[in-house]
Amino acid sequence: MLNKIISKWIVRVMATPEVNLFIFAFLLNFVYEVWQAPYYEFYGSPSFLDKIKDLTHCTFGDGVIILISNWVVSGLARSRYWVFKPSRKLMLLFTGTGLVITLITETYRVNVTRAYGVPVLAVPGLGMSSLAVLQWIILPPLVLYFARRQMMSWEMDGRK
């Protein structure tokens, strides 16, 4: 009996927009972070473990930014399930919110805290990498697409 209750709870949690958005944001952004890592100064870290920790930290932050973007859009759409039928306006807001958060945090981390540097491909005036800008234009629509497909499969299976 307890096993069945736990199983149903896990299925319900796994079918939520937030969990799906975070999972796909983490997976897609990790791959992107690995590809763009050689363009950042931290890539020169002495150990492989240091590089993995830095990449995982950045990727986790990307997942949090996706969640914040989702909450902003959910509030304006008045539904957590806007991802099932995203209008062009909501998709642009979702992507734009993530881009603005990234512009602010990356500029702060590069110019104020000097957490890392961007020796090449920097956006003039901001000092942050143009690869981060591309990341937040390309990946949020993909994250939304994969999360929506996954949630729809949960519904079609009658698990939700």
Summary of the structure (lengths in Angstrom):
residues: 160
radius of gyration: 17.7
end to end distance: 19.0
largest distance: 60.7
contacts: 459
relative contact order: 0.16
helix: 78%
strand: 1%
